[in-house]
Amino acid sequence: QVQLVESGGGSVQSGGSLRLSCSASGYTYRRVCMGWFRQAPGKEREGVATIDSDGSTRYVDSVKGRFTISRDNAKNTLYLQMNSLKPEDTAMYYCAAATFLICPVADRRGDLFAYWGQGTQVTVSS
């Protein structure tokens, strides 16, 4: 059974930092595309960052230069380092895993991702 468990969310002031973690189990973690997505109240879910099985990364424009996605294959853990946080980053953040190696560029909502965590809330105050 595949399980993804996020942690690290919280409340910070604008300009602050948080690091999200996603612990994965139940499948061959290191071979698949993984990503971080977020959904704010009343808004559609959006992809924040993805990382391919070979470590290639992609980011949505709004977080480029501020967020960094990474993976530790030895620990079966996915990370999202978030710096210079803004109020508009406030959302529930979800970790997701696909069943293929290369993350699809056009899948902005994560519709092709098969497995999801329960989410961790990030709140940024001004």
N, CA, C and O atoms as CSV, one atom per row, in Angstrom:
chain,resi,resn,atom,element,x,y,z
A,1,GLN,N,N,0.843,-1.191,0.000
A,1,GLN,CA,C,0.000,0.000,0.000
A,1,GLN,C,C,0.878,1.240,0.000
A,1,GLN,O,O,1.761,1.387,0.846
A,2,VAL,N,N,0.631,2.136,-0.958
A,2,VAL,CA,C,1.418,3.361,-1.058
A,2,VAL,C,C,0.933,4.371,-0.025
A,2,VAL,O,O,-0.264,4.612,0.129
A,3,GLN,N,N,1.896,4.947,0.670
A,3,GLN,CA,C,1.556,5.987,1.640
A,3,GLN,C,C,2.481,7.177,1.481
A,3,GLN,O,O,3.695,7.022,1.349
A,4,LEU,N,N,1.899,8.365,1.495
A,4,LEU,CA,C,2.654,9.607,1.476
A,4,LEU,C,C,2.199,10.428,2.677
A,4,LEU,O,O,1.006,10.680,2.850
A,5,VAL,N,N,3.143,10.839,3.497
A,5,VAL,CA,C,2.796,11.579,4.706
A,5,VAL,C,C,3.595,12.876,4.744
A,5,VAL,O,O,4.821,12.857,4.846
A,6,GLU,N,N,2.886,14.008,4.662
A,6,GLU,CA,C,3.533,15.319,4.687
A,6,GLU,C,C,3.689,15.821,6.120
A,6,GLU,O,O,2.950,15.434,7.025
A,7,SER,N,N,4.664,16.683,6.288
A,7,SER,CA,C,4.861,17.374,7.561
A,7,SER,C,C,5.618,18.666,7.295
A,7,SER,O,O,6.153,18.872,6.205
A,8,GLY,N,N,5.659,19.540,8.305
A,8,GLY,CA,C,6.452,20.748,8.194
A,8,GLY,C,C,5.676,22.019,7.946
A,8,GLY,O,O,6.257,23.104,7.933
A,9,GLY,N,N,4.382,21.910,7.749
A,9,GLY,CA,C,3.592,23.121,7.542
A,9,GLY,C,C,3.482,23.926,8.820
A,9,GLY,O,O,3.893,23.478,9.890
A,10,GLY,N,N,2.920,25.123,8.698
A,10,GLY,CA,C,2.756,25.971,9.872
A,10,GLY,C,C,2.414,27.384,9.474
A,10,GLY,O,O,2.081,27.663,8.322
A,11,SER,N,N,2.502,28.281,10.457
A,11,SER,CA,C,2.205,29.689,10.231
A,11,SER,C,C,3.480,30.500,10.358
A,11,SER,O,O,4.219,30.363,11.333
A,12,VAL,N,N,3.735,31.347,9.369
A,12,VAL,CA,C,4.919,32.198,9.386
A,12,VAL,C,C,4.535,33.583,8.888
A,12,VAL,O,O,3.484,33.783,8.279
A,13,GLN,N,N,5.412,34.521,9.163
A,13,GLN,CA,C,5.205,35.872,8.641
A,13,GLN,C,C,5.803,35.978,7.255
A,13,GLN,O,O,6.666,35.192,6.863
A,14,SER,N,N,5.329,36.955,6.532
A,14,SER,CA,C,5.845,37.221,5.192
A,14,SER,C,C,7.359,37.371,5.243
A,14,SER,O,O,7.900,38.068,6.101
A,15,GLY,N,N,8.032,36.707,4.310
A,15,GLY,CA,C,9.488,36.725,4.274
A,15,GLY,C,C,10.135,35.554,4.984
A,15,GLY,O,O,11.341,35.339,4.864
A,16,GLY,N,N,9.346,34.802,5.716
A,16,GLY,CA,C,9.857,33.665,6.459
A,16,GLY,C,C,10.072,32.437,5.597
A,16,GLY,O,O,9.863,32.462,4.384
A,17,SER,N,N,10.495,31.360,6.248
A,17,SER,CA,C,10.807,30.113,5.548
A,17,SER,C,C,10.164,28.927,6.245
A,17,SER,O,O,9.931,28.940,7.454
A,18,LEU,N,N,9.886,27.908,5.457
A,18,LEU,CA,C,9.414,26.622,5.965
A,18,LEU,C,C,10.007,25.536,5.081
A,18,LEU,O,O,10.314,25.766,3.911
A,19,ARG,N,N,10.163,24.353,5.656
A,19,ARG,CA,C,10.568,23.192,4.848
A,19,ARG,C,C,9.540,22.090,5.037
A,19,ARG,O,O,9.328,21.596,6.145
A,20,LEU,N,N,8.916,21.719,3.945
A,20,LEU,CA,C,7.958,20.618,3.963
A,20,LEU,C,C,8.680,19.311,3.658
A,20,LEU,O,O,9.621,19.266,2.866
A,21,SER,N,N,8.215,18.256,4.306
A,21,SER,CA,C,8.751,16.922,4.052
A,21,SER,C,C,7.609,15.985,3.677
A,21,SER,O,O,6.471,16.164,4.110
A,22,CYS,N,N,7.931,14.993,2.874
A,22,CYS,CA,C,6.950,13.981,2.481
A,22,CYS,C,C,7.631,12.625,2.568
A,22,CYS,O,O,8.530,12.318,1.786
A,23,SER,N,N,7.200,11.832,3.511
A,23,SER,CA,C,7.764,10.496,3.697
A,23,SER,C,C,6.958,9.497,2.866
A,23,SER,O,O,5.736,9.410,2.990
A,24,ALA,N,N,7.656,8.751,2.025
A,24,ALA,CA,C,6.989,7.827,1.110
A,24,ALA,C,C,7.279,6.380,1.466
A,24,ALA,O,O,8.386,6.037,1.883
A,25,SER,N,N,6.275,5.543,1.297
A,25,SER,CA,C,6.463,4.111,1.539
A,25,SER,C,C,5.511,3.309,0.666
A,25,SER,O,O,4.496,3.819,0.194
A,26,GLY,N,N,5.857,2.045,0.462
A,26,GLY,CA,C,4.946,1.151,-0.229
A,26,GLY,C,C,5.184,0.985,-1.716
A,26,GLY,O,O,4.435,0.276,-2.387
A,27,TYR,N,N,6.238,1.642,-2.252
A,27,TYR,CA,C,6.526,1.471,-3.673
A,27,TYR,C,C,7.970,1.870,-3.911
A,27,TYR,O,O,8.663,2.312,-2.994
A,28,THR,N,N,8.417,1.710,-5.148
A,28,THR,CA,C,9.796,2.037,-5.482
A,28,THR,C,C,9.911,3.534,-5.684
A,28,THR,O,O,9.852,4.029,-6.810
A,29,TYR,N,N,10.073,4.232,-4.609
A,29,TYR,CA,C,10.043,5.690,-4.569
A,29,TYR,C,C,11.005,6.335,-5.559
A,29,TYR,O,O,10.639,7.282,-6.256
A,30,ARG,N,N,12.217,5.833,-5.622
A,30,ARG,CA,C,13.252,6.540,-6.358
A,30,ARG,C,C,13.049,6.484,-7.863
A,30,ARG,O,O,13.753,7.170,-8.604
A,31,ARG,N,N,12.103,5.681,-8.327
A,31,ARG,CA,C,11.951,5.519,-9.763
A,31,ARG,C,C,10.854,6.388,-10.372
A,31,ARG,O,O,10.617,6.327,-11.579
A,32,VAL,N,N,10.201,7.176,-9.570
A,32,VAL,CA,C,9.050,7.876,-10.115
A,32,VAL,C,C,9.150,9.383,-9.973
A,32,VAL,O,O,9.896,9.922,-9.155
A,33,CYS,N,N,8.358,10.035,-10.813
A,33,CYS,CA,C,8.150,11.474,-10.728
A,33,CYS,C,C,7.361,11.782,-9.459
A,33,CYS,O,O,6.422,11.066,-9.112
A,34,MET,N,N,7.753,12.852,-8.773
A,34,MET,CA,C,7.010,13.293,-7.599
A,34,MET,C,C,6.839,14.802,-7.658
A,34,MET,O,O,7.554,15.497,-8.380
A,35,GLY,N,N,5.889,15.289,-6.895
A,35,GLY,CA,C,5.646,16.724,-6.951
A,35,GLY,C,C,4.964,17.260,-5.713
A,35,GLY,O,O,4.441,16.513,-4.886
A,36,TRP,N,N,4.986,18.571,-5.612
A,36,TRP,CA,C,4.258,19.308,-4.590
A,36,TRP,C,C,3.179,20.136,-5.279
A,36,TRP,O,O,3.429,20.802,-6.283
A,37,PHE,N,N,1.993,20.079,-4.723
A,37,PHE,CA,C,0.867,20.844,-5.239
A,37,PHE,C,C,0.258,21.623,-4.080
A,37,PHE,O,O,0.499,21.311,-2.913
A,38,ARG,N,N,-0.527,22.632,-4.410
A,38,ARG,CA,C,-1.184,23.391,-3.352
A,38,ARG,C,C,-2.566,23.817,-3.805
A,38,ARG,O,O,-2.851,23.956,-4.995
A,39,GLN,N,N,-3.412,24.019,-2.804
A,39,GLN,CA,C,-4.762,24.490,-3.100
A,39,GLN,C,C,-5.190,25.458,-2.016
A,39,GLN,O,O,-5.231,25.120,-0.833
A,40,ALA,N,N,-5.506,26.667,-2.444
A,40,ALA,CA,C,-6.019,27.687,-1.543
A,40,ALA,C,C,-7.546,27.645,-1.589
A,40,ALA,O,O,-8.118,27.187,-2.578
A,41,PRO,N,N,-8.214,28.118,-0.531
A,41,PRO,CA,C,-9.680,28.114,-0.512
A,41,PRO,C,C,-10.264,28.842,-1.711
A,41,PRO,O,O,-9.876,29.972,-2.010
A,42,GLY,N,N,-11.185,28.200,-2.387
A,42,GLY,CA,C,-11.846,28.811,-3.522
A,42,GLY,C,C,-11.041,28.811,-4.801
A,42,GLY,O,O,-11.470,29.370,-5.810
A,43,LYS,N,N,-9.877,28.188,-4.765
A,43,LYS,CA,C,-9.020,28.176,-5.961
A,43,LYS,C,C,-8.766,26.741,-6.415
A,43,LYS,O,O,-8.916,25.786,-5.653
A,44,GLU,N,N,-8.385,26.628,-7.655
A,44,GLU,CA,C,-8.058,25.322,-8.222
A,44,GLU,C,C,-6.697,24.861,-7.707
A,44,GLU,O,O,-5.818,25.674,-7.419
A,45,ARG,N,N,-6.542,23.556,-7.598
A,45,ARG,CA,C,-5.250,23.010,-7.216
A,45,ARG,C,C,-4.218,23.340,-8.294
A,45,ARG,O,O,-4.522,23.279,-9.485
A,46,GLU,N,N,-3.007,23.689,-7.879
A,46,GLU,CA,C,-1.957,24.008,-8.840
A,46,GLU,C,C,-0.655,23.314,-8.475
A,46,GLU,O,O,-0.342,23.095,-7.304
A,47,GLY,N,N,0.077,22.984,-9.501
A,47,GLY,CA,C,1.378,22.395,-9.274
A,47,GLY,C,C,2.378,23.444,-8.848
A,47,GLY,O,O,2.438,24.519,-9.445
A,48,VAL,N,N,3.164,23.154,-7.828
A,48,VAL,CA,C,4.179,24.075,-7.326
A,48,VAL,C,C,5.545,23.699,-7.884
A,48,VAL,O,O,6.264,24.539,-8.425
A,49,ALA,N,N,5.888,22.425,-7.742
A,49,ALA,CA,C,7.187,21.948,-8.207
A,49,ALA,C,C,7.128,20.450,-8.419
A,49,ALA,O,O,6.406,19.735,-7.724
A,50,THR,N,N,7.899,19.984,-9.393
A,50,THR,CA,C,8.002,18.550,-9.637
A,50,THR,C,C,9.464,18.159,-9.785
A,50,THR,O,O,10.324,18.981,-10.101
A,51,ILE,N,N,9.715,16.877,-9.547
A,51,ILE,CA,C,11.067,16.358,-9.691
A,51,ILE,C,C,10.999,14.986,-10.338
A,51,ILE,O,O,10.271,14.104,-9.880
A,52,ASP,N,N,11.774,14.813,-11.419
A,52,ASP,CA,C,11.788,13.556,-12.142
A,52,ASP,C,C,12.632,12.521,-11.397
A,52,ASP,O,O,13.301,12.838,-10.414
A,53,SER,N,N,12.589,11.297,-11.878
A,53,SER,CA,C,13.385,10.238,-11.263
A,53,SER,C,C,14.884,10.527,-11.375
A,53,SER,O,O,15.670,10.049,-10.557
A,54,ASP,N,N,15.283,11.310,-12.386
A,54,ASP,CA,C,16.708,11.630,-12.545
A,54,ASP,C,C,17.090,12.926,-11.833
A,54,ASP,O,O,18.233,13.371,-11.940
A,55,GLY,N,N,16.163,13.531,-11.116
A,55,GLY,CA,C,16.466,14.730,-10.346
A,55,GLY,C,C,16.160,16.039,-11.043
A,55,GLY,O,O,16.333,17.103,-10.450
A,56,SER,N,N,15.708,15.990,-12.288
A,56,SER,CA,C,15.344,17.219,-12.996
A,56,SER,C,C,14.126,17.852,-12.329
A,56,SER,O,O,13.191,17.159,-11.929
A,57,THR,N,N,14.154,19.169,-12.216
A,57,THR,CA,C,13.091,19.869,-11.491
A,57,THR,C,C,12.398,20.907,-12.364
A,57,THR,O,O,12.971,21.419,-13.325
A,58,ARG,N,N,11.168,21.200,-12.009
A,58,ARG,CA,C,10.397,22.258,-12.652
A,58,ARG,C,C,9.593,22.974,-11.592
A,58,ARG,O,O,9.186,22.381,-10.594
A,59,TYR,N,N,9.366,24.271,-11.820
A,59,TYR,CA,C,8.635,25.085,-10.857
A,59,TYR,C,C,7.593,25.939,-11.565
A,59,TYR,O,O,7.765,26.322,-12.722
A,60,VAL,N,N,6.531,26.224,-10.864
A,60,VAL,CA,C,5.594,27.206,-11.371
A,60,VAL,C,C,6.272,28.568,-11.263
A,60,VAL,O,O,7.069,28.788,-10.351
A,61,ASP,N,N,5.969,29.475,-12.172
A,61,ASP,CA,C,6.687,30.755,-12.230
A,61,ASP,C,C,6.635,31.530,-10.919
A,61,ASP,O,O,7.605,32.194,-10.554
A,62,SER,N,N,5.523,31.453,-10.217
A,62,SER,CA,C,5.344,32.269,-9.020
A,62,SER,C,C,6.275,31.889,-7.864
A,62,SER,O,O,6.420,32.662,-6.917
A,63,VAL,N,N,6.910,30.709,-7.928
A,63,VAL,CA,C,7.795,30.290,-6.821
A,63,VAL,C,C,9.250,30.168,-7.263
A,63,VAL,O,O,10.119,29.880,-6.440
A,64,LYS,N,N,9.523,30.378,-8.521
A,64,LYS,CA,C,10.902,30.264,-9.004
A,64,LYS,C,C,11.815,31.223,-8.261
A,64,LYS,O,O,11.504,32.401,-8.090
A,65,GLY,N,N,12.956,30.690,-7.822
A,65,GLY,CA,C,13.914,31.497,-7.076
A,65,GLY,C,C,13.640,31.545,-5.584
A,65,GLY,O,O,14.468,32.033,-4.816
A,66,ARG,N,N,12.475,31.039,-5.162
A,66,ARG,CA,C,12.122,31.058,-3.739
A,66,ARG,C,C,11.971,29.650,-3.166
A,66,ARG,O,O,12.319,29.413,-2.009
A,67,PHE,N,N,11.463,28.729,-3.955
A,67,PHE,CA,C,11.222,27.353,-3.498
A,67,PHE,C,C,12.224,26.407,-4.157
A,67,PHE,O,O,12.665,26.626,-5.286
A,68,THR,N,N,12.567,25.358,-3.426
A,68,THR,CA,C,13.445,24.322,-3.967
A,68,THR,C,C,12.897,22.946,-3.608
A,68,THR,O,O,12.688,22.632,-2.437
A,69,ILE,N,N,12.670,22.137,-4.632
A,69,ILE,CA,C,12.240,20.759,-4.420
A,69,ILE,C,C,13.465,19.853,-4.473
A,69,ILE,O,O,14.373,20.062,-5.277
A,70,SER,N,N,13.475,18.847,-3.608
A,70,SER,CA,C,14.582,17.901,-3.610
A,70,SER,C,C,14.092,16.561,-3.077
A,70,SER,O,O,13.019,16.464,-2.482
A,71,ARG,N,N,14.894,15.542,-3.302
A,71,ARG,CA,C,14.517,14.202,-2.811
A,71,ARG,C,C,15.742,13.510,-2.245
A,71,ARG,O,O,16.848,13.646,-2.768
A,72,ASP,N,N,15.530,12.768,-1.175
A,72,ASP,CA,C,16.572,11.952,-0.576
A,72,ASP,C,C,16.145,10.508,-0.759
A,72,ASP,O,O,15.316,9.996,-0.007
A,73,ASN,N,N,16.710,9.858,-1.754
A,73,ASN,CA,C,16.281,8.500,-2.081
A,73,ASN,C,C,16.605,7.515,-0.971
A,73,ASN,O,O,15.889,6.530,-0.788
A,74,ALA,N,N,17.664,7.766,-0.238
A,74,ALA,CA,C,18.027,6.858,0.852
A,74,ALA,C,C,16.989,6.883,1.970
A,74,ALA,O,O,16.774,5.888,2.662
A,75,LYS,N,N,16.352,8.039,2.132
A,75,LYS,CA,C,15.350,8.187,3.184
A,75,LYS,C,C,13.918,8.114,2.660
A,75,LYS,O,O,12.962,8.253,3.423
A,76,ASN,N,N,13.779,7.895,1.351
A,76,ASN,CA,C,12.435,7.872,0.743
A,76,ASN,C,C,11.639,9.112,1.115
A,76,ASN,O,O,10.466,9.028,1.480
A,77,THR,N,N,12.289,10.261,1.019
A,77,THR,CA,C,11.657,11.509,1.449
A,77,THR,C,C,11.801,12.588,0.387
A,77,THR,O,O,12.857,12.762,-0.222
A,78,LEU,N,N,10.714,13.295,0.192
A,78,LEU,CA,C,10.655,14.436,-0.719
A,78,LEU,C,C,10.582,15.701,0.127
A,78,LEU,O,O,9.927,15.723,1.169
A,79,TYR,N,N,11.262,16.759,-0.330
A,79,TYR,CA,C,11.285,18.010,0.419
A,79,TYR,C,C,10.831,19.177,-0.454
A,79,TYR,O,O,10.902,19.131,-1.682
A,80,LEU,N,N,10.366,20.215,0.221
A,80,LEU,CA,C,10.118,21.491,-0.440
A,80,LEU,C,C,10.602,22.588,0.504
A,80,LEU,O,O,9.964,22.879,1.516
A,81,GLN,N,N,11.727,23.186,0.161
A,81,GLN,CA,C,12.236,24.316,0.927
A,81,GLN,C,C,11.595,25.583,0.389
A,81,GLN,O,O,11.709,25.892,-0.797
A,82,MET,N,N,10.924,26.313,1.263
A,82,MET,CA,C,10.202,27.507,0.858
A,82,MET,C,C,10.796,28.713,1.580
A,82,MET,O,O,10.729,28.811,2.805
A,83,ASN,N,N,11.367,29.608,0.822
A,83,ASN,CA,C,11.959,30.827,1.362
A,83,ASN,C,C,11.199,32.048,0.852
A,83,ASN,O,O,10.445,31.962,-0.118
A,84,SER,N,N,11.402,33.168,1.506
A,84,SER,CA,C,10.761,34.423,1.107
A,84,SER,C,C,9.276,34.239,0.893
A,84,SER,O,O,8.723,34.664,-0.122
A,85,LEU,N,N,8.644,33.611,1.844
A,85,LEU,CA,C,7.223,33.299,1.705
A,85,LEU,C,C,6.376,34.555,1.651
A,85,LEU,O,O,6.684,35.562,2.289
A,86,LYS,N,N,5.300,34.476,0.875
A,86,LYS,CA,C,4.380,35.591,0.685
A,86,LYS,C,C,2.977,35.157,1.116
A,86,LYS,O,O,2.686,33.961,1.138
A,87,PRO,N,N,2.120,36.092,1.453
A,87,PRO,CA,C,0.748,35.728,1.826
A,87,PRO,C,C,0.042,34.898,0.748
A,87,PRO,O,O,-0.774,34.033,1.063
A,88,GLU,N,N,0.354,35.160,-0.501
A,88,GLU,CA,C,-0.282,34.402,-1.584
A,88,GLU,C,C,0.197,32.954,-1.666
A,88,GLU,O,O,-0.337,32.178,-2.459
A,89,ASP,N,N,1.179,32.580,-0.876
A,89,ASP,CA,C,1.604,31.185,-0.797
A,89,ASP,C,C,0.739,30.386,0.182
A,89,ASP,O,O,0.876,29.167,0.281
A,90,THR,N,N,-0.132,31.059,0.890
A,90,THR,CA,C,-1.009,30.393,1.842
A,90,THR,C,C,-1.902,29.386,1.131
A,90,THR,O,O,-2.618,29.732,0.191
A,91,ALA,N,N,-1.852,28.131,1.588
A,91,ALA,CA,C,-2.619,27.057,0.950
A,91,ALA,C,C,-2.375,25.761,1.702
A,91,ALA,O,O,-1.508,25.676,2.572
A,92,MET,N,N,-3.163,24.754,1.345
A,92,MET,CA,C,-2.867,23.394,1.769
A,92,MET,C,C,-1.897,22.826,0.735
A,92,MET,O,O,-2.151,22.891,-0.467
A,93,TYR,N,N,-0.802,22.277,1.209
A,93,TYR,CA,C,0.218,21.729,0.324
A,93,TYR,C,C,0.165,20.203,0.360
A,93,TYR,O,O,0.101,19.585,1.423
A,94,TYR,N,N,0.193,19.619,-0.834
A,94,TYR,CA,C,0.096,18.174,-0.977
A,94,TYR,C,C,1.311,17.612,-1.700
A,94,TYR,O,O,1.815,18.198,-2.658
A,95,CYS,N,N,1.758,16.483,-1.225
A,95,CYS,CA,C,2.785,15.700,-1.889
A,95,CYS,C,C,2.092,14.673,-2.777
A,95,CYS,O,O,1.067,14.110,-2.394
A,96,ALA,N,N,2.645,14.428,-3.955
A,96,ALA,CA,C,2.037,13.466,-4.864
A,96,ALA,C,C,3.101,12.673,-5.589
A,96,ALA,O,O,4.204,13.163,-5.830
A,97,ALA,N,N,2.763,11.448,-5.932
A,97,ALA,CA,C,3.676,10.573,-6.655
A,97,ALA,C,C,2.990,10.026,-7.896
A,97,ALA,O,O,1.803,9.700,-7.874
A,98,ALA,N,N,3.744,9.931,-8.965
A,98,ALA,CA,C,3.214,9.373,-10.208
A,98,ALA,C,C,3.657,7.918,-10.341
A,98,ALA,O,O,4.337,7.377,-9.470
A,99,THR,N,N,3.258,7.301,-11.446
A,99,THR,CA,C,3.681,5.939,-11.728
A,99,THR,C,C,4.616,5.897,-12.921
A,99,THR,O,O,4.860,4.831,-13.485
A,100,PHE,N,N,5.146,7.061,-13.311
A,100,PHE,CA,C,6.095,7.139,-14.426
A,100,PHE,C,C,7.303,7.946,-14.000
A,100,PHE,O,O,7.304,8.577,-12.943
A,101,LEU,N,N,8.337,7.918,-14.836
A,101,LEU,CA,C,9.633,8.470,-14.435
A,101,LEU,C,C,9.741,9.981,-14.628
A,101,LEU,O,O,10.320,10.682,-13.797
A,102,ILE,N,N,9.180,10.474,-15.727
A,102,ILE,CA,C,9.315,11.875,-16.094
A,102,ILE,C,C,7.995,12.592,-15.856
A,102,ILE,O,O,6.939,12.160,-16.320
A,103,CYS,N,N,8.076,13.690,-15.126
A,103,CYS,CA,C,6.854,14.424,-14.792
A,103,CYS,C,C,6.301,15.130,-16.031
A,103,CYS,O,O,7.058,15.745,-16.782
A,104,PRO,N,N,5.019,15.047,-16.244
A,104,PRO,CA,C,4.404,15.719,-17.400
A,104,PRO,C,C,4.399,17.228,-17.216
A,104,PRO,O,O,3.982,17.733,-16.174
A,105,VAL,N,N,4.858,17.934,-18.218
A,105,VAL,CA,C,4.986,19.385,-18.125
A,105,VAL,C,C,3.624,20.059,-18.095
A,105,VAL,O,O,3.441,21.061,-17.402
A,106,ALA,N,N,2.677,19.523,-18.834
A,106,ALA,CA,C,1.391,20.194,-18.997
A,106,ALA,C,C,0.376,19.864,-17.907
A,106,ALA,O,O,-0.712,20.438,-17.890
A,107,ASP,N,N,0.710,18.959,-17.006
A,107,ASP,CA,C,-0.247,18.525,-15.983
A,107,ASP,C,C,-0.199,19.461,-14.781
A,107,ASP,O,O,0.347,19.099,-13.739
A,108,ARG,N,N,-0.755,20.644,-14.911
A,108,ARG,CA,C,-0.623,21.670,-13.888
A,108,ARG,C,C,-1.407,21.360,-12.623
A,108,ARG,O,O,-1.058,21.840,-11.545
A,109,ARG,N,N,-2.453,20.568,-12.740
A,109,ARG,CA,C,-3.265,20.279,-11.567
A,109,ARG,C,C,-2.908,18.945,-10.919
A,109,ARG,O,O,-3.416,18.626,-9.844
A,110,GLY,N,N,-2.054,18.176,-11.549
A,110,GLY,CA,C,-1.678,16.893,-10.982
A,110,GLY,C,C,-2.660,15.788,-11.261
A,110,GLY,O,O,-2.693,14.799,-10.528
A,111,ASP,N,N,-3.461,15.922,-12.293
A,111,ASP,CA,C,-4.480,14.924,-12.601
A,111,ASP,C,C,-3.887,13.554,-12.926
A,111,ASP,O,O,-4.557,12.534,-12.763
A,112,LEU,N,N,-2.636,13.526,-13.384
A,112,LEU,CA,C,-2.009,12.271,-13.771
A,112,LEU,C,C,-1.260,11.603,-12.620
A,112,LEU,O,O,-0.732,10.502,-12.779
A,113,PHE,N,N,-1.212,12.256,-11.476
A,113,PHE,CA,C,-0.509,11.684,-10.330
A,113,PHE,C,C,-1.429,10.691,-9.618
A,113,PHE,O,O,-2.603,10.975,-9.381
A,114,ALA,N,N,-0.876,9.524,-9.282
A,114,ALA,CA,C,-1.711,8.441,-8.767
A,114,ALA,C,C,-1.882,8.453,-7.250
A,114,ALA,O,O,-2.904,8.006,-6.731
A,115,TYR,N,N,-0.884,8.962,-6.553
A,115,TYR,CA,C,-0.899,8.857,-5.095
A,115,TYR,C,C,-0.721,10.229,-4.464
A,115,TYR,O,O,0.053,11.059,-4.940
A,116,TRP,N,N,-1.464,10.446,-3.371
A,116,TRP,CA,C,-1.486,11.758,-2.725
A,116,TRP,C,C,-1.387,11.608,-1.211
A,116,TRP,O,O,-1.879,10.642,-0.628
A,117,GLY,N,N,-0.737,12.592,-0.592
A,117,GLY,CA,C,-0.731,12.663,0.856
A,117,GLY,C,C,-1.972,13.383,1.352
A,117,GLY,O,O,-2.833,13.778,0.566
A,118,GLN,N,N,-2.053,13.547,2.656
A,118,GLN,CA,C,-3.248,14.156,3.257
A,118,GLN,C,C,-3.158,15.679,3.283
A,118,GLN,O,O,-4.160,16.354,3.521
A,119,GLY,N,N,-1.983,16.216,3.044
A,119,GLY,CA,C,-1.812,17.662,3.000
A,119,GLY,C,C,-1.288,18.237,4.303
A,119,GLY,O,O,-1.488,17.678,5.381
A,120,THR,N,N,-0.613,19.367,4.175
A,120,THR,CA,C,-0.136,20.117,5.335
A,120,THR,C,C,-0.379,21.596,5.070
A,120,THR,O,O,-0.073,22.095,3.987
A,121,GLN,N,N,-0.925,22.293,6.054
A,121,GLN,CA,C,-1.338,23.681,5.864
A,121,GLN,C,C,-0.156,24.632,6.027
A,121,GLN,O,O,0.631,24.520,6.967
A,122,VAL,N,N,-0.054,25.558,5.099
A,122,VAL,CA,C,0.926,26.644,5.178
A,122,VAL,C,C,0.164,27.956,5.184
A,122,VAL,O,O,-0.632,28.224,4.284
A,123,THR,N,N,0.410,28.775,6.201
A,123,THR,CA,C,-0.250,30.064,6.322
A,123,THR,C,C,0.803,31.150,6.483
A,123,THR,O,O,1.632,31.098,7.392
A,124,VAL,N,N,0.760,32.130,5.594
A,124,VAL,CA,C,1.724,33.221,5.614
A,124,VAL,C,C,0.974,34.522,5.875
A,124,VAL,O,O,0.077,34.899,5.120
A,125,SER,N,N,1.347,35.194,6.940
A,125,SER,CA,C,0.687,36.446,7.296
A,125,SER,C,C,1.541,37.636,6.896
A,125,SER,O,O,2.770,37.568,6.878
A,126,SER,N,N,0.866,38.720,6.577
A,126,SER,CA,C,1.590,39.923,6.129
A,126,SER,C,C,2.008,40.800,7.300
A,126,SER,O,O,2.624,41.847,7.099
